[in-house]
Amino acid sequence: VEDNEINQQVASELLEQAGFLIDIANHGQEAIDMLQKKAYDCVLMDVQMPVMDGFTATRKLREDQRFGSLPILAMTANATMEDRENSLAHGMDDHIAKPINPRVLFEALLRWIPHGERDLPEGIGTGTDSKDQMELPQLPGIDTEAGVARMGGSVKSYLRLLDKFEENQAMAAAQIEAAFEQGDGETATRIAHTLKGVSGSIGADELNRLAASVEAALKSDPGSRPDALDETGRELDRVLGVIRNLEETEQTRSEKPAALPQDLVPRLVALQEKLEDYDSEAEDLLLTILDDVKGTEVQAMLQGVKREITQYNMEAALEELAPLMDEISKLAGSDDVD
């Protein structure tokens, strides 16, 4: 149960690599609705979320005797002992700090999920992506080793995480400023909290520290502009620049394909179908397609679709893709693609 796309990706990919079957809820009310329809072994619950926060959702679940013993584990960037005690006082069974440490997460799941014989999902433990064999260059101010470890050792997943960070957090400092100026301290604090958590996930330790300082200042004195906000904005811009330089380097190193993939159009049709079904696998499919069309006109054409999918706007992504299909089909046809 998590409202931030980056945190959703970190947790879901880590769990799926280990063979867990997961569903994602974007806020507490959505989680309650899902639990009414389907049985789960465990709930990983963020605390600060719009619509309904994790504490409220947990209280409502505990009021229903069906969920009295359901393991509900807080998973939040609030990492102090007081935060842990607060989570337990609100009816949660355990407290896992973000950025996620895989060992701590799996130890908690071993404690709380009843053991038994279960069927593993297909594909677990099979195949290795070539990107998981590559070595990342040194990124100034970003602990890539820690970031890759948080993604279960998957370089491919970590690169996707950096890409999503650039997409979703570029305006975070400006959004905090705007919310503060409008007197919306709650929103400003939530944005700072999110920036703190996701910067920790990618290994941007200094940005993580500064965002934590902004969050703490907003909590203690909502009416005063945080001293660290300007520095946070500068550090965020620096981290974004480092990520963009890495992406440009990777793109330059990629050889331009001689032709578009022969199965490009059928794969795009499959992408349309996944978007229509709100299937989370749409993002994986699109990223695979983009890898295969690097250096071509199609790569640039699909960037708008990518932007919407990374923000889980499936309808908007479908609207972006639809008018491109004829044009891409013509380009593919020029490469002898049926």
Protein Blocks (a to p, Z undefined) as FASTA:
>chain_A
ZZbfklmmmmmmmmmmnopacdddfbfklmmmmmmmoccfbdcddfbdghiafklmmmmm
mmpmklmmgccddddfblbfklmmmmmmnopabdcdddddfklmmmmmmmmmccdddddd
ehihpajafklmpccdddehiafklmmmmnnopaklmmmmmmmmmmmmmmmmmmmmmmmm
nopaklmmmmmmmmmmmmmmnopaklmmmmmmmmmmmmmmmmbccfklmmmmmmmmmmmm
mmmmmmmmmmmmpccdfbdcfklmmmmmmmmmmmmnopaklmmmmmmmmmmmgoiaklmm
mmmmmmmmmnopaklmmmmmmmmmmmmmmmmmmnopZZ
